């Protein structure tokens, strides 16, 4: 900042904010937060994420210095700044001055529910407003005391909202709350806490290419934000692996269409950064295995799109030798098919000093006979 002030003088703040605005419009808020902004040879970091280890106290201090703010009745339109009755939304959450979430709150006692909040976003929130532009905010929440829904892209009546609920028994919604609490209290008590928001921005929110049925890019983009069951699954698995280390087994059940591929991609990447209490890396290589040949390209594509460090992921589409080379080279994430599981099993046994995490997509009928033996010996 001192470098920019020397170059811009008294106009440094205005000039930098202008540059920041252009970068957010071009790259989106997530990319700007993760990679910062370069201006006149100076790189400005706009957030500090939690360090993977505790070896650097200075980074811990910077992480704690992130500033959060909540604004009620946020006036969001520059076009009506001189009007007596300005356009506002109920709530917005900011990180270091940049908006992350908008929220419309509804109270059933006044005859409105989250469905009215959804209609409000669809009918009265103009996507052309900068705050509502694609990838400007991470999510827009429609909230009442009983249910929470969200959208990542406002498109008028075509806006799609998804549930962000915990489930109630084997059905939709949220559990009945304890006395004096709202059913959606988990949102502000758990998801919107400082540590949780920073973890969301760092690991979960991604802008990806939309693929067609053949796995080809369509030219359109989507902003991926986890639903509650995905967030909960990944965080619980990561916490358990951090505590117990390699050698444990888990079974995760996702219903059809509930985003299992993204859960796998998030988990694989977060396991690569996992360290134990003495700051040692817990896994050397994460192996993702799928037997859904038709959808294999989608899984490989999404695992690669979540890659923040180039070269982290190796998709194995070729021979078993390619797989052998990837494992021996210590590639951090290897994506392969169930048909190569016998070779994976052999290679893992030939590398006893390496610690592997195996994420196996779907217990299908093909996981029988010899395949099941290799699976159980992993």
C-alpha positions as CSV (number, residue, x, y, z in Angstrom):
1,X,0.0,0.0,0.0
2,X,2.9,2.3,0.7
3,X,4.2,1.6,-2.7
4,X,0.9,2.6,-4.3
5,X,0.7,5.7,-2.2
6,X,4.1,6.8,-3.4
7,X,2.9,6.4,-7.1
8,X,-0.6,7.7,-6.8
9,X,-0.3,10.3,-4.0
10,X,-3.5,11.6,-2.5
11,X,-5.6,9.7,-5.1
12,X,-4.2,6.3,-4.1
13,X,-7.4,5.1,-2.4
14,X,-9.7,6.2,-5.3
15,X,-7.4,4.8,-7.9
16,X,-7.0,1.4,-6.1
17,X,-10.7,1.1,-5.6
18,X,-11.3,1.7,-9.3
19,X,-8.8,-1.0,-10.1
20,X,-10.4,-3.4,-7.6
21,X,-13.8,-2.7,-9.1
22,X,-12.5,-3.6,-12.6
23,X,-10.8,-6.8,-11.3
24,X,-14.0,-8.0,-9.5
25,X,-16.1,-7.3,-12.7
26,X,-13.6,-9.2,-14.8
27,X,-12.6,-12.1,-12.5
28,X,-15.3,-12.4,-9.8
29,X,-15.1,-11.9,-6.1
30,X,-13.8,-15.4,-5.3
31,X,-10.8,-15.1,-7.6
32,X,-10.0,-11.6,-6.4
33,X,-10.1,-12.8,-2.7
34,X,-7.9,-15.8,-3.4
35,X,-5.4,-14.2,-5.7
36,X,-5.4,-10.5,-4.8
37,X,-5.0,-7.5,-7.1
38,X,-1.9,-6.3,-8.8
39,X,-1.5,-2.6,-9.5
40,X,1.6,-0.7,-10.5
41,X,3.9,-3.5,-9.5
42,X,2.3,-3.8,-6.0
43,X,0.2,-6.9,-5.0
44,X,-2.6,-6.3,-2.6
45,X,-3.9,-9.3,-0.7
46,X,-7.6,-8.9,0.3
47,X,-7.9,-11.8,2.7
48,X,-5.7,-14.1,4.7
49,X,-6.9,-17.7,5.0
50,X,-6.2,-20.1,7.8
51,X,-2.7,-21.5,7.4
52,X,-2.5,-25.3,7.0
53,X,0.0,-25.5,9.8
54,X,0.9,-23.5,12.9
55,X,4.5,-23.1,12.0
56,X,4.1,-19.4,11.1
57,X,2.6,-17.2,13.9
58,X,2.7,-14.2,11.6
59,X,0.2,-15.8,9.2
60,X,-2.0,-16.8,12.1
61,X,-2.1,-13.2,13.2
62,X,-3.0,-12.0,9.8
63,X,-5.8,-14.6,9.6
64,X,-7.3,-13.3,12.8
65,X,-7.1,-9.7,11.4
66,X,-9.7,-10.3,8.7
67,X,-12.7,-7.9,9.2
68,X,-16.3,-9.0,8.9
69,X,-19.3,-6.7,8.9
70,X,-23.1,-7.1,8.7
71,X,-25.2,-4.4,7.1
72,X,-29.0,-4.2,7.6
73,X,-31.3,-2.6,5.1
74,X,-28.4,-2.2,2.6
75,X,-29.1,0.3,-0.1
76,X,-27.8,-1.5,-3.2
77,X,-28.7,0.7,-6.2
78,X,-26.6,3.6,-7.4
79,X,-29.5,4.8,-9.7
80,X,-31.8,5.8,-6.8
81,X,-29.3,7.5,-4.4
82,X,-31.2,10.7,-4.6
83,X,-34.6,9.2,-4.1
84,X,-36.5,9.4,-0.8
85,X,-37.3,5.7,-0.8
86,X,-34.2,3.8,-1.7
87,X,-34.0,0.2,-2.9
88,X,-32.7,-2.0,0.0
89,X,-32.3,-5.6,1.0
90,X,-32.6,-7.0,4.5
91,X,-29.1,-8.1,5.2
92,X,-25.6,-8.4,3.7
93,X,-22.5,-9.9,5.0
94,X,-19.1,-8.5,4.0
95,X,-15.5,-9.7,4.3
96,X,-12.8,-7.0,4.4
97,X,-15.3,-4.7,2.7
98,X,-16.4,-7.0,-0.1
99,X,-20.0,-8.4,-0.1
100,X,-20.3,-12.2,0.2
101,X,-23.9,-12.9,1.0
102,X,-27.2,-11.2,0.6
103,X,-30.2,-12.2,2.7
104,X,-34.0,-11.6,2.5
105,X,-35.6,-12.4,5.9
106,X,-39.3,-13.4,6.2
107,X,-41.5,-13.9,9.2
108,X,-44.4,-16.3,9.1
109,X,-46.2,-14.3,11.8
110,X,-46.7,-11.6,9.2
111,X,-47.9,-14.1,6.6
112,X,-44.6,-14.5,4.7
113,X,-42.2,-17.4,4.3
114,X,-38.9,-18.1,2.5
115,X,-41.1,-18.6,-0.6
116,X,-41.9,-14.9,-0.6
117,X,-38.2,-14.1,-0.3
118,X,-37.5,-16.3,-3.3
119,X,-40.2,-14.4,-5.3
120,X,-38.7,-11.2,-4.2
121,X,-35.3,-12.1,-5.6
122,X,-36.9,-13.4,-8.8
123,X,-39.2,-10.4,-9.4
124,X,-37.7,-7.3,-7.8
125,X,-34.0,-7.8,-7.6
126,X,-32.5,-6.6,-10.9
127,X,-29.5,-8.9,-12.0
128,X,-28.1,-5.8,-13.8
129,X,-27.4,-4.2,-10.5
130,X,-23.6,-4.6,-9.7
131,X,-24.3,-6.3,-6.3
132,X,-26.5,-8.9,-8.0
133,X,-24.2,-9.5,-11.0
134,X,-22.9,-13.0,-11.6
135,X,-20.0,-14.0,-9.3
136,X,-20.1,-10.6,-7.5
137,X,-21.7,-12.2,-4.4
138,X,-21.2,-15.9,-3.5
139,X,-24.8,-16.6,-2.5
140,X,-28.2,-15.0,-2.1
141,X,-30.3,-16.5,0.8
142,X,-34.0,-16.7,1.2
143,X,-34.6,-17.3,4.9
144,X,-37.4,-17.7,7.5
145,X,-37.3,-19.3,11.0
146,X,-37.9,-22.7,9.5
147,X,-36.2,-23.0,6.2
148,X,-33.1,-21.7,4.3
149,X,-32.7,-21.6,0.5
150,X,-30.0,-20.0,-1.7
151,X,-29.2,-19.1,-5.2
152,X,-25.8,-18.3,-6.7
153,X,-27.0,-16.5,-9.8
154,X,-30.0,-14.1,-10.2
155,X,-31.7,-14.4,-13.5
156,X,-35.2,-13.0,-12.9
157,X,-38.0,-15.5,-13.0
158,X,-35.5,-18.2,-14.1
159,X,-33.5,-17.9,-10.9
160,X,-33.0,-21.3,-9.3
161,X,-33.0,-21.7,-5.6
162,X,-31.7,-24.7,-3.7
163,X,-32.4,-25.9,-0.2
164,X,-29.8,-25.2,2.5
165,X,-31.5,-27.3,5.1
166,X,-30.3,-30.0,7.4
167,X,-33.1,-32.4,6.7
168,X,-35.9,-33.6,9.0
169,X,-35.7,-37.3,9.6
170,X,-35.7,-38.9,6.2
171,X,-37.4,-35.9,4.6
172,X,-36.9,-32.3,3.7
173,X,-36.8,-29.2,6.0
174,X,-35.1,-28.9,9.4
175,X,-35.3,-30.7,12.7
176,X,-37.8,-29.3,15.2
177,X,-35.7,-26.7,17.2
178,X,-35.2,-26.7,21.0
179,X,-37.2,-24.3,23.0
180,X,-36.3,-20.6,22.4
181,X,-34.5,-21.4,19.1
182,X,-35.3,-21.1,15.4
183,X,-34.9,-24.2,13.2
184,X,-32.5,-22.2,11.0
185,X,-30.3,-21.0,13.8
186,X,-27.5,-23.3,12.5
187,X,-27.0,-20.8,9.7
188,X,-25.7,-17.9,11.8
189,X,-24.4,-20.1,14.7
190,X,-22.4,-22.5,12.4
191,X,-22.2,-21.5,8.7
192,X,-21.9,-17.7,9.0
193,X,-19.2,-17.7,11.7
194,X,-15.9,-16.1,10.8
195,X,-13.9,-19.3,10.5
196,X,-16.6,-21.0,8.5
197,X,-17.0,-18.2,6.0
198,X,-13.3,-18.1,5.4
199,X,-13.2,-21.8,4.9
200,X,-16.1,-21.5,2.4
201,X,-14.3,-18.9,0.4
202,X,-11.0,-20.7,0.4
203,X,-12.2,-24.3,-0.3
204,X,-15.8,-24.6,-1.4
205,X,-16.9,-21.8,-3.7
206,X,-15.7,-22.3,-7.3
207,X,-16.6,-20.8,-10.7
208,X,-16.7,-23.7,-13.2
209,X,-17.5,-24.4,-16.8
210,X,-20.9,-26.0,-17.6
211,X,-20.4,-29.2,-19.5
212,X,-22.8,-31.0,-21.9
213,X,-23.7,-34.7,-21.8
214,X,-20.5,-35.6,-23.6
215,X,-18.3,-33.7,-21.1
216,X,-17.6,-30.7,-23.5
217,X,-17.6,-27.1,-22.3
218,X,-20.8,-25.2,-23.3
219,X,-19.2,-21.8,-23.0
220,X,-21.4,-20.9,-19.9
221,X,-20.1,-20.6,-16.3
222,X,-21.7,-21.6,-13.0
223,X,-20.8,-20.6,-9.4
224,X,-20.7,-23.6,-7.2
225,X,-21.7,-23.3,-3.6
226,X,-22.3,-26.3,-1.3
227,X,-25.6,-27.4,0.0
228,X,-25.7,-28.1,3.7
229,X,-25.3,-31.9,3.5
230,X,-22.3,-31.4,1.2
231,X,-20.6,-28.9,3.5
232,X,-21.4,-31.1,6.6
233,X,-20.1,-34.3,4.9
234,X,-16.7,-32.8,3.8
235,X,-16.1,-31.0,7.1
236,X,-16.8,-34.0,9.2
237,X,-14.6,-36.3,7.1
238,X,-11.8,-33.8,7.1
239,X,-12.0,-33.3,10.9
240,X,-12.0,-37.0,11.5
241,X,-9.0,-37.6,9.2
242,X,-7.1,-34.8,10.9
243,X,-7.8,-36.4,14.3
244,X,-7.4,-40.1,13.4
245,X,-5.1,-40.1,10.4
246,X,-5.0,-42.8,7.7
247,X,-6.5,-46.3,8.0
248,X,-10.2,-45.4,8.8
249,X,-13.2,-46.4,6.6
250,X,-16.3,-44.4,6.0
251,X,-19.5,-44.9,4.0
252,X,-21.3,-41.7,2.8
253,X,-24.8,-42.0,1.2
254,X,-26.0,-39.3,-1.2
255,X,-29.4,-39.4,-2.8
256,X,-29.6,-39.1,-6.6
257,X,-29.0,-35.6,-7.9
258,X,-27.7,-34.3,-4.6
259,X,-24.3,-33.3,-5.9
260,X,-22.1,-36.3,-5.0
261,X,-19.5,-35.4,-7.6
262,X,-18.9,-32.0,-6.1
263,X,-18.7,-33.6,-2.6
264,X,-15.9,-35.9,-3.9
265,X,-14.0,-33.1,-5.5
266,X,-14.2,-30.8,-2.4
267,X,-13.1,-33.7,-0.2
268,X,-10.2,-34.8,-2.4
269,X,-8.7,-31.3,-2.6
270,X,-9.0,-30.6,1.1
271,X,-7.4,-33.9,2.1
272,X,-4.3,-32.8,0.2
273,X,-3.8,-29.9,2.6
274,X,-4.6,-31.8,5.7
275,X,-1.9,-31.7,8.5
276,X,-1.9,-33.4,11.9
277,X,-1.2,-31.8,15.3
278,X,2.6,-31.9,14.7
279,X,2.2,-30.2,11.3
280,X,2.9,-33.3,9.2
281,X,1.0,-33.9,6.0
282,X,-1.5,-36.7,6.6
283,X,-1.9,-38.1,3.1
284,X,0.7,-38.2,0.3
285,X,-1.8,-39.0,-2.5
286,X,-5.6,-38.9,-2.8
287,X,-6.9,-41.5,-5.3
288,X,-10.4,-41.0,-6.6
289,X,-12.0,-44.0,-8.2
290,X,-15.2,-44.2,-10.3
291,X,-16.9,-46.9,-12.2
292,X,-19.4,-44.7,-13.9
293,X,-17.7,-44.7,-17.3
294,X,-20.3,-42.4,-18.9
295,X,-19.9,-39.8,-16.2
296,X,-16.2,-40.3,-15.5
297,X,-15.3,-37.3,-17.7
298,X,-17.6,-35.0,-15.5
299,X,-15.9,-36.2,-12.3
300,X,-12.4,-35.8,-13.7
301,X,-13.3,-32.3,-15.1
302,X,-14.8,-31.1,-11.8
303,X,-11.9,-32.4,-9.7
304,X,-9.5,-30.6,-12.0
305,X,-11.6,-27.4,-12.0
306,X,-11.3,-27.2,-8.3
307,X,-7.6,-27.2,-8.6
308,X,-6.0,-24.0,-7.2
309,X,-2.4,-25.1,-7.7
310,X,-1.5,-26.1,-11.3
311,X,-0.4,-29.7,-11.7
312,X,-2.1,-31.0,-8.5
313,X,-4.5,-33.3,-10.4
314,X,-3.6,-36.2,-12.8
315,X,-6.5,-37.7,-14.7
316,X,-5.7,-41.3,-15.8
317,X,-7.3,-42.0,-19.2
318,X,-4.5,-44.0,-20.6
319,X,-2.6,-47.2,-19.7
320,X,-1.9,-48.7,-16.3
321,X,1.7,-47.5,-16.8
322,X,0.3,-43.9,-16.7
323,X,-1.3,-44.8,-13.4
324,X,1.9,-46.3,-12.0
325,X,3.9,-43.2,-13.0
326,X,1.4,-40.9,-11.4
327,X,1.5,-42.8,-8.1
328,X,5.3,-43.1,-8.1
329,X,5.7,-39.4,-8.9
330,X,3.6,-38.6,-5.8
331,X,0.9,-36.7,-7.7
332,X,-1.4,-35.3,-5.0
333,X,-4.7,-36.2,-6.6
334,X,-5.1,-39.1,-9.1
335,X,-8.4,-39.8,-10.7
336,X,-8.9,-43.2,-12.3
337,X,-11.6,-45.9,-13.0
338,X,-12.6,-49.0,-11.0
339,X,-11.3,-51.2,-13.8
340,X,-7.7,-50.1,-12.9
341,X,-8.3,-50.9,-9.2
342,X,-6.1,-54.1,-9.3
343,X,-3.2,-52.0,-10.5
344,X,-3.8,-49.3,-7.9
345,X,-3.9,-51.9,-5.2
346,X,-0.6,-53.4,-6.3
347,X,1.1,-50.0,-6.6
348,X,-0.1,-48.9,-3.1
349,X,1.4,-52.1,-1.6
350,X,4.7,-51.4,-3.4
351,X,4.9,-47.9,-1.8
352,X,4.7,-48.7,1.9
353,X,6.1,-45.4,2.9
354,X,3.3,-43.5,1.2
355,X,0.0,-42.7,2.8
356,X,-3.0,-42.9,0.5
357,X,-6.7,-41.8,0.8
358,X,-9.0,-43.7,-1.5
359,X,-12.3,-42.1,-2.4
360,X,-14.4,-44.6,-4.3
361,X,-17.4,-43.3,-6.2
362,X,-20.5,-45.6,-6.0
363,X,-20.9,-49.1,-4.7
364,X,-22.2,-50.6,-7.9
365,X,-22.7,-54.2,-9.0
366,X,-19.4,-54.0,-10.8
367,X,-17.7,-53.9,-7.3
368,X,-17.9,-57.7,-7.0
369,X,-15.7,-60.7,-7.3
370,X,-12.0,-59.7,-7.9
371,X,-12.8,-56.0,-7.7
372,X,-14.4,-56.4,-4.3
373,X,-11.2,-58.2,-3.1
374,X,-9.0,-55.3,-4.2
375,X,-11.4,-52.8,-2.7
376,X,-11.3,-54.5,0.7
377,X,-7.5,-54.9,0.7
378,X,-7.1,-51.1,0.1
